[in-house]
Amino acid sequence: MLALDLSRIRTAEERVEREYQPDALGPDTDDYRVVAPVSLAFDVHKQKQQFRLEGRVTTTLELWCGRCLEPFTLPVDAAFDLRFLPHSELAAEHKKPEREIEDDDLATTFYENEQIDLGQLMQEQFYLALPMKPLCRDDCRGLCPLCGTNLNRATCDCNSQWEDPRLAALKALKKDS
C-alpha cells in the first residue's frame, strides 16, 4: 500500500512530493493502464486530527477507444483538494440526525491507523479524469458493424445501407405500384 504516515506530520503545513513507477500502483484496471511514472505533489494542512491534502497528480494513461477498440494515451494532470478525518468520526457522523449534504462533504473521506492510502487517492483521480466515452480522436470512424474492419485504417466493401427485414413486405408493395 502506498501510504502517507500521518504520525510523521509534525507542523501545521508540509509539502509532499513523490514519484511512483506504473507497476507500483498495483494491477491494471479494465478501464485504463498507467503507462508513465506518476508524479504526486501536495500540501498537507494539519488541524488537530483533520488533514487537508491539496495538490495534483500527473501521469499518462492508456485507454481503449470506445469506437475502434484501439489503445491510445491520455495525459492526466488532475488537481485535488481533499479533507481527511479519523475513522472514529465516521461513526459519529452516522449518529447525527439527517441533514443535507454540503459541497464540503463530497471532498471528505476518512483515514485509519494514522495512514492515508495514496494509491486509492491517485486511482480516484484517474477515474475522475477519464472521459465519458473514450475516443482515440474526435473523428474516429470506428469498426464496420458487418465485417469488423477498423475504418480508420482501411475501407471495406460491406453495404452500409441497412434495411429493416420487417419492412420487406412494404417495400415489395411499393415496387408493385
C-alpha positions as a printed Julia matrix, in Angstrom:
177×3 Matrix{Float64}:
   0.0    0.0     0.0
   1.26   3.46   -0.92
   0.53   5.41    2.23
   1.12   8.74    3.87
   2.09   8.22    7.51
   0.25  10.98    9.37
   2.21  10.42   12.57
   5.23  11.96   10.78
   3.39  15.2    10.02
   4.63  17.49   12.8
   3.91  21.0    11.55
   0.66  22.7    10.51
   1.7   22.69    6.86
   4.08  20.41    4.95
   4.88  19.75    1.3
   5.0   16.17   -0.02
   6.35  15.25   -3.46
   6.6   11.66   -4.64
   7.03   9.81   -7.9
   5.85   6.25   -8.49
   6.55   3.83  -11.31
   3.43   2.43  -13.04
   3.92  -1.07  -11.59
   3.91   0.33   -8.02
   0.23   1.22   -8.34
  -0.94  -2.36   -8.5
  -2.64  -4.32  -11.29
  -4.17  -2.62  -14.32
  -7.88  -1.95  -14.33
 -10.35  -2.77  -17.09
 -10.76   0.95  -17.8
  -7.16   2.17  -18.06
  -3.5    1.29  -17.69
  -0.85   3.6   -16.21
   1.97   3.84  -18.77
   4.19   6.61  -17.39
   5.64   7.49  -13.99
   3.1    9.11  -11.68
   4.05  12.42  -10.11
   2.17  13.24   -6.91
   2.71  16.6    -5.21
   0.55  18.1    -2.48
   0.48  20.3     0.57
  -0.69  18.78    3.84
  -2.58  21.15    6.14
  -2.93  19.74    9.64
  -5.51  20.91   12.16
  -5.59  18.58   15.17
  -6.71  15.22   13.7
  -8.06  16.71   10.49
  -5.85  16.77    7.41
  -6.38  18.58    4.14
  -4.43  17.43    1.07
  -4.26  19.96   -1.73
  -2.22  19.2    -4.83
  -2.1   17.44   -8.17
  -1.28  14.13   -9.76
   0.17  13.82  -13.28
   0.8   10.8   -15.48
  -0.21   9.22  -18.78
  -2.94   6.6   -19.02
  -3.61   4.14  -21.81
  -7.29   3.73  -22.68
  -9.19   1.81  -25.32
 -11.24   3.71  -27.86
 -14.99   3.26  -27.5
 -15.45   3.12  -31.29
 -12.47   1.29  -32.82
 -11.16  -0.52  -29.7
  -7.58   0.63  -30.4
  -5.41   1.73  -27.46
  -4.48   5.4   -27.12
  -2.84   7.55  -24.45
  -4.41  10.27  -22.35
  -2.26  12.72  -20.37
  -3.63  13.34  -16.88
  -3.0   16.46  -14.81
  -5.61  16.32  -12.07
  -5.86  18.78   -9.18
  -7.42  17.68   -5.9
  -8.41  19.24   -2.59
  -9.5   16.59   -0.08
 -10.24  16.58    3.63
  -9.42  13.55    5.77
 -10.91  12.84    9.19
 -10.15   9.96   11.57
 -12.28   6.85   11.05
 -13.69   7.28   14.58
 -15.52  10.4    13.36
 -17.31   8.29   10.72
 -19.31   6.58   13.46
 -20.11   9.97   14.99
 -21.34  11.2    11.59
 -23.78   8.27   11.38
 -25.29   9.12   14.79
 -26.15  12.69   13.78
 -29.7   13.39   12.6
 -30.33  13.52    8.88
 -29.04  16.62    7.18
 -28.46  17.92    3.69
 -25.14  17.03    2.06
 -22.93  20.07    1.61
 -20.2   20.57   -1.0
 -17.53  20.14    1.66
 -18.9   16.67    2.49
 -18.17  15.45   -1.03
 -14.46  16.13   -0.57
 -14.29  14.44    2.84
 -13.03  10.93    3.45
 -11.75   9.01    6.45
  -8.4    7.51    7.42
  -7.44   4.67    9.75
  -4.31   3.81   11.72
  -2.7    7.21   11.07
  -2.42   6.34    7.34
  -3.89   7.83    4.18
  -3.92   5.44    1.22
  -2.26   7.43   -1.58
  -2.82   4.6    -4.07
  -6.56   4.92   -3.62
  -6.33   8.72   -3.83
  -4.46   8.51   -7.16
  -6.8    5.86   -8.57
  -9.8    8.03   -7.68
  -8.25  10.99   -9.5
  -7.54   8.83  -12.58
 -11.18   7.71  -12.72
 -12.36  11.3   -12.39
 -10.1   12.29  -15.31
 -11.48   9.62  -17.67
 -13.78  10.85  -20.42
 -17.36   9.54  -20.52
 -16.72   7.94  -23.91
 -13.01   7.49  -24.59
 -12.15   8.21  -28.23
  -8.73   7.89  -29.83
  -9.59  11.03  -31.81
 -12.71  13.12  -32.39
 -13.22  11.88  -35.95
 -12.74   8.16  -35.17
 -14.75   6.15  -37.69
 -14.93   3.01  -35.56
 -15.45  -0.55  -36.75
 -17.59  -1.79  -39.62
 -20.63  -3.4   -37.98
 -20.67  -6.19  -40.57
 -17.07  -7.31  -41.04
 -15.28  -5.6   -38.11
 -12.72  -3.73  -40.2
 -11.19  -0.74  -38.45
 -12.46   2.05  -40.7
  -9.64   4.37  -39.58
  -7.1    2.07  -41.26
  -8.94   0.54  -44.19
 -12.19   0.54  -46.09
 -14.45  -2.41  -46.67
 -16.93  -3.4   -49.37
 -19.81  -4.01  -46.98
 -23.19  -2.49  -47.8
 -23.53   0.41  -45.42
 -27.25   0.76  -46.17
 -29.12  -1.29  -43.64
 -32.63  -2.34  -44.47
 -35.05  -3.5   -41.84
 -36.2   -7.01  -42.84
 -39.55  -6.37  -41.15
 -40.33  -3.76  -43.79
 -39.58  -6.05  -46.77
 -43.32  -6.65  -47.42
 -43.97  -2.9   -47.62
 -41.02  -2.45  -49.96
 -42.45  -5.12  -52.25
 -45.81  -3.29  -52.33
 -44.05  -0.05  -53.26
 -42.27  -1.75  -56.19
 -45.54  -3.27  -57.48
 -47.32   0.07  -57.77
